[in-house]
Amino acid sequence: MSGTAFWDTRRNRIRTRKGGWRIGRGISVYGHSLLGELVGKHGFFEVLYLEVTGRLPDPRLAKWIEASFLCLAFPDPRIWCNQIGALAGSSRIPPTVGISAGVIASESTLYGPGSTRPAHDFLVTAQSALEAGATLEAFITGCTRPGGRVRAPGFSRPIAQGDDRVEALSSLARELGFEDRTYLRLAASIDALLCARGDAGINMLGYLAAFLLDHGDMQIEDGERIYALAVNAGVHACYAEANSEHAGGFLPLSCEDVEYRGHAPRAIPAGWPS
């Protein structure tokens, strides 16, 4: 279509291929009856996957994705997105608003669900380099910044060293019958090389990206959509705790706690209106 033809076909019309609600006839999701076929027969993460991708997943994959959400459900108000939820609860902001604010804050390019794409792209780029004939050592050297630090999304972690969530998820993957394929083997090789150099090893999002590249049967955009709310359980927990206590009781500040760096006190000019 040229010009405005595409938008002209959609003026005053809402179009969808997902499904919808036909009053008196039920709700459809990609041809499945929500109430007749899905409710009570499929779990939340199966239906979430269906609604995002248009396909019902292998139940094993849905169970693994659910477990990965649990691995991001830290009820710790020190974590930046949870802290926003706690402040919202303490301020008596409605839960939908406060929890949504905490979830929005998780969209970071360094860590959290927002870093899923960089971790994905790093693995894809590494695999392409290997297929083009490069060695893994040469590829990692090319990712090394001045000062010796490697730029490897999915292979570092703020504060802590190592990531015990990787072992929990890989153990579950083995129990569910998933085998390591191209990207999981690649991630393991990068992890071993970085650890041998004294750099940080793989973190959960690096493992998650590798697993979904091997087994997720989805595009990166689908993965970002599915994991958009991955931190919400932790935010819920911290909102609920702070909201149940005295208003303003989470990290209250006194005037003495504020470090003022403005102009020094000045004398009021003579004749200034009182």
TISETI-102172 format. One line per 2 residues: number of its first residue (from 1); their letters; for each residue x, y, z of C-alpha. Coordinates in nm, 4 decimals, always signed. Example, Ala and Ser with C-alpha at 12.3 -4.5 7.8 and 13.67 -1.06 7.14 Angstrom:
2
1) AS) +1.2300/-0.4500/+0.7800; +1.3670/-0.1060/+0.7140
//
This chain:
274
1) MS) +0.0000/+0.0000/+0.0000; +0.1193/+0.3501/-0.0740
3) GT) +0.0534/+0.6850/+0.0840; -0.2161/+0.6728/+0.3495
5) AF) -0.3897/+0.3631/+0.2100; -0.2913/+0.1418/+0.5041
7) WD) -0.4253/+0.3851/+0.7641; -0.7366/+0.4535/+0.5572
9) TR) -0.8333/+0.0848/+0.5780; -0.8161/+0.1068/+0.9574
11) RN) -0.9921/+0.4332/+1.0235; -1.2722/+0.3859/+1.2755
13) RI) -1.2060/+0.0119/+1.2837; -1.0329/-0.2088/+1.5396
15) RT) -0.8765/-0.5130/+1.3767; -0.7272/-0.8165/+1.5532
17) RK) -0.6157/-1.1681/+1.4691; -0.5904/-1.2690/+1.8338
19) GG) -0.9581/-1.3307/+1.9003; -1.1980/-1.1447/+2.1226
21) WR) -1.5268/-1.1442/+2.3053; -1.8456/-1.2096/+2.1127
23) IG) -2.1259/-1.1137/+2.3434; -2.3365/-1.4172/+2.4199
25) RG) -2.1073/-1.6438/+2.2177; -1.7959/-1.6610/+2.4319
27) IS) -1.4329/-1.5517/+2.4193; -1.1868/-1.6855/+2.1633
29) VY) -0.8071/-1.6865/+2.1748; -0.6534/-1.7804/+1.8399
31) GH) -0.9462/-2.0094/+1.7711; -0.9522/-2.1643/+2.1183
33) SL) -1.2495/-2.1090/+2.3444; -1.1087/-1.9372/+2.6524
35) LG) -1.3778/-2.0673/+2.8855; -1.4474/-2.3963/+2.7122
37) EL) -1.0980/-2.5156/+2.6129; -0.8400/-2.3245/+2.8157
39) VG) -0.9766/-2.2456/+3.1625; -0.9059/-2.5387/+3.3933
41) KH) -0.7194/-2.7297/+3.1250; -0.4137/-2.5123/+3.0659
43) GF) -0.2028/-2.3086/+3.3057; -0.1536/-1.9325/+3.3055
45) FE) +0.1856/-1.9502/+3.1337; +0.0518/-2.1721/+2.8566
47) VL) -0.2235/-1.9206/+2.7868; +0.0186/-1.6263/+2.8158
49) YL) +0.2462/-1.7933/+2.5591; -0.0558/-1.8579/+2.3342
51) EV) -0.1771/-1.4989/+2.3590; +0.1669/-1.3608/+2.2734
53) TG) +0.2814/-1.6045/+2.0030; -0.0402/-1.7566/+1.8707
55) RL) +0.0696/-2.1097/+1.9641; +0.0148/-2.3288/+2.2667
57) PD) +0.3568/-2.4301/+2.3983; +0.4856/-2.7654/+2.5097
59) PR) +0.3640/-2.7842/+2.8737; +0.7238/-2.8495/+2.9775
61) LA) +0.8301/-2.5161/+2.8294; +0.5462/-2.3356/+3.0081
63) KW) +0.6557/-2.4934/+3.3362; +1.0150/-2.3822/+3.2767
65) IE) +0.9049/-2.0268/+3.1952; +0.6971/-2.0198/+3.5135
67) AS) +1.0031/-2.1301/+3.7107; +1.2102/-1.8533/+3.5537
69) FL) +0.9500/-1.5999/+3.6709; +0.9840/-1.7420/+4.0222
71) CL) +1.3591/-1.6867/+4.0002; +1.2899/-1.3139/+3.9573
73) AF) +1.0396/-1.2939/+4.2450; +1.2750/-1.1559/+4.5115
75) PD) +1.0667/-1.0067/+4.7995; +1.3555/-0.7738/+4.8852
77) PR) +1.2751/-0.4019/+4.9151; +1.6397/-0.3092/+4.8568
79) IW) +1.6056/-0.4056/+4.4885; +1.5397/-0.0921/+4.2859
81) CN) +1.2043/-0.1889/+4.1315; +1.0800/-0.3415/+4.4575
83) QI) +1.1809/-0.0264/+4.6431; +0.9519/+0.1762/+4.4198
85) GA) +0.6698/-0.0665/+4.4968; +0.7389/-0.0350/+4.8699
87) LA) +0.7448/+0.3456/+4.8520; +0.4161/+0.3359/+4.6623
89) GS) +0.2587/+0.1092/+4.9236; +0.3885/+0.3239/+5.2068
91) SR) +0.2446/+0.6320/+5.0344; -0.0965/+0.4625/+5.0028
93) IP) -0.0892/+0.4740/+4.6239; -0.3433/+0.2253/+4.4759
95) PT) -0.1858/-0.1171/+4.4144; -0.2339/-0.1183/+4.0378
97) VG) -0.0521/+0.2145/+4.0071; +0.2200/+0.1401/+4.2619
99) IS) +0.3018/-0.2103/+4.1398; +0.2964/-0.0954/+3.7772
101) AG) +0.5460/+0.1783/+3.8646; +0.7808/-0.0807/+4.0116
103) VI) +0.7471/-0.3024/+3.7042; +0.8170/-0.0061/+3.4752
105) AS) +1.1394/+0.0609/+3.6663; +1.2649/-0.2888/+3.5812
107) ES) +1.3143/-0.1811/+3.2186; +1.6909/-0.1454/+3.2465
109) TL) +1.9596/-0.2070/+2.9873; +2.2051/-0.3345/+3.2509
111) YG) +1.9942/-0.5833/+3.4464; +1.6344/-0.6955/+3.4810
113) PG) +1.3959/-0.7969/+3.2006; +1.5118/-0.5016/+2.9899
115) ST) +1.8525/-0.6630/+2.9438; +1.7102/-0.9765/+2.7786
117) RP) +1.7632/-0.8421/+2.4255; +2.1320/-0.7494/+2.4774
119) AH) +2.1949/-1.0993/+2.6195; +2.0147/-1.2544/+2.3218
121) DF) +2.2008/-1.0407/+2.0686; +2.5381/-1.1156/+2.2282
123) LV) +2.4860/-1.4918/+2.1940; +2.3562/-1.4637/+1.8376
125) TA) +2.6526/-1.2455/+1.7387; +2.8975/-1.4860/+1.9043
127) QS) +2.7477/-1.7868/+1.7247; +2.7580/-1.6037/+1.3911
129) AL) +3.1255/-1.5207/+1.4489; +3.2051/-1.8845/+1.5228
131) EA) +3.0192/-2.0008/+1.2135; +3.2219/-1.7487/+1.0102
133) GA) +3.5435/-1.9124/+1.1316; +3.6450/-1.7023/+1.4320
135) TL) +3.7588/-1.8629/+1.7536; +3.5718/-1.7959/+2.0741
137) EA) +3.8881/-1.6470/+2.2248; +3.9187/-1.4026/+1.9351
139) FI) +3.5532/-1.3059/+1.9635; +3.5833/-1.2390/+2.3377
141) TG) +3.9007/-1.0388/+2.2795; +3.7076/-0.8245/+2.0348
143) CT) +3.4496/-0.7562/+2.3064; +3.7131/-0.6430/+2.5562
145) RP) +3.7040/-0.2765/+2.6532; +4.0036/-0.0601/+2.7451
147) GG) +4.1053/-0.1698/+3.0914; +4.0397/-0.5367/+3.0231
149) RV) +3.6677/-0.5607/+3.1058; +3.4668/-0.7729/+2.8635
151) RA) +3.1375/-0.6379/+2.7330; +2.9307/-0.9570/+2.7550
153) PG) +2.5602/-0.9035/+2.8356; +2.4261/-1.2019/+3.0278
155) FS) +2.7645/-1.2755/+3.1820; +2.7927/-1.0382/+3.4741
157) RP) +2.5992/-0.9518/+3.7860; +2.5977/-0.6418/+4.0058
159) IA) +2.7151/-0.6936/+4.3646; +2.7163/-1.0768/+4.3726
161) QG) +2.9550/-1.3207/+4.2086; +2.7945/-1.6195/+4.0409
163) DD) +2.4229/-1.6853/+4.0021; +2.2653/-1.9815/+4.1808
165) RV) +1.9471/-1.9344/+3.9774; +2.1296/-2.0760/+3.6748
167) EA) +2.1813/-2.4102/+3.8470; +1.8198/-2.4161/+3.9665
169) LS) +1.6865/-2.3566/+3.6142; +1.9332/-2.5919/+3.4446
171) SL) +1.8469/-2.8635/+3.6970; +1.4772/-2.8183/+3.6192
173) AR) +1.5515/-2.8241/+3.2457; +1.7225/-3.1614/+3.2871
175) EL) +1.4303/-3.2947/+3.4909; +1.1913/-3.1840/+3.2165
177) GF) +1.3993/-3.3587/+2.9497; +1.5503/-3.0549/+2.7775
179) ED) +1.8965/-3.1064/+2.6306; +2.1664/-2.8461/+2.5819
181) RT) +2.1748/-2.7429/+2.2185; +2.3724/-2.4856/+2.0203
183) YL) +2.3236/-2.1794/+2.2368; +2.3327/-2.3476/+2.5756
185) RL) +2.6590/-2.5155/+2.4771; +2.7891/-2.1810/+2.3512
187) AA) +2.6880/-2.0087/+2.6759; +2.8687/-2.2773/+2.8756
189) SI) +3.1843/-2.2260/+2.6686; +3.1723/-1.8477/+2.7139
191) DA) +3.1143/-1.8946/+3.0863; +3.4172/-2.1237/+3.1159
193) LL) +3.6384/-1.8868/+2.9160; +3.5366/-1.5777/+3.1131
195) CA) +3.5779/-1.7521/+3.4480; +3.9244/-1.8718/+3.3425
197) RG) +4.0140/-1.5086/+3.2657; +3.8892/-1.4008/+3.6059
199) DA) +3.5831/-1.2245/+3.4638; +3.2238/-1.2681/+3.5774
201) GI) +3.0451/-1.5822/+3.4668; +2.6978/-1.6380/+3.3274
203) NM) +2.3966/-1.4865/+3.5010; +2.0342/-1.5881/+3.4907
205) LG) +1.9385/-1.3710/+3.1943; +2.2299/-1.5063/+2.9910
207) YL) +2.1136/-1.8600/+3.0657; +1.7521/-1.7632/+2.9972
209) AA) +1.8451/-1.6171/+2.6581; +2.0439/-1.9283/+2.5644
211) FL) +1.7668/-2.1636/+2.6773; +1.4969/-1.9790/+2.4851
213) LD) +1.7144/-1.9600/+2.1735; +1.7448/-2.3395/+2.1920
215) HG) +1.3962/-2.4321/+2.3093; +1.1656/-2.1298/+2.3203
217) DM) +1.0348/-2.1480/+1.9612; +0.9824/-1.7713/+1.9596
219) QI) +1.1263/-1.4473/+1.8290; +1.3130/-1.2124/+2.0630
221) ED) +1.0162/-0.9741/+2.0500; +0.7900/-1.2507/+2.1812
223) GE) +1.0328/-1.3190/+2.4646; +1.0409/-0.9527/+2.5628
225) RI) +0.6614/-0.9438/+2.5692; +0.6289/-1.2598/+2.7773
227) YA) +0.8845/-1.1390/+3.0325; +0.7575/-0.7807/+3.0520
229) LA) +0.6063/-0.8407/+3.3987; +0.8642/-1.0913/+3.5241
231) VN) +0.9513/-0.8956/+3.8416; +0.5936/-0.8320/+3.9477
233) AG) +0.5766/-1.0890/+4.2312; +0.8636/-0.9225/+4.4153
235) VH) +0.7109/-0.5795/+4.3635; +0.3753/-0.7142/+4.4865
237) AC) +0.5398/-0.8472/+4.8031; +0.7157/-0.5228/+4.8886
239) YA) +0.4118/-0.3108/+4.8080; +0.1912/-0.5311/+5.0286
241) EA) +0.4293/-0.5212/+5.3245; +0.4783/-0.1440/+5.3176
243) NS) +0.1094/-0.0814/+5.2561; +0.0205/-0.2886/+5.5646
245) EH) +0.2379/-0.0761/+5.7933; +0.2162/+0.2874/+5.9062
247) AG) +0.1800/+0.5334/+5.6190; +0.5145/+0.6838/+5.5290
249) GF) +0.6980/+0.4186/+5.7300; +0.9218/+0.2990/+5.4456
251) LP) +1.2502/+0.4926/+5.4375; +1.1142/+0.8100/+5.6001
253) LS) +1.3401/+1.1156/+5.5815; +1.4002/+1.3874/+5.8358
255) CE) +1.5159/+1.7343/+5.7359; +1.8567/+1.6479/+5.8836
257) DV) +1.8876/+1.3607/+5.6350; +1.8909/+1.6003/+5.3384
259) EY) +2.2344/+1.7182/+5.2331; +2.1813/+2.0719/+5.1073
261) RG) +2.4300/+2.1883/+4.8436; +2.2643/+2.5080/+4.7320
263) HA) +2.3518/+2.8695/+4.8096; +2.4663/+2.9485/+5.1598
265) PR) +2.2193/+3.1376/+5.3811; +2.1950/+3.5033/+5.2759
267) AI) +2.0910/+3.8086/+5.4680; +1.7575/+3.9629/+5.3703
269) PA) +1.8279/+4.2887/+5.1833; +1.7401/+4.6064/+5.3689
271) GW) +1.3939/+4.7273/+5.2905; +1.2785/+4.3878/+5.1629
273) PS) +0.9050/+4.3390/+5.2335; +0.8555/+4.1258/+5.5396
//
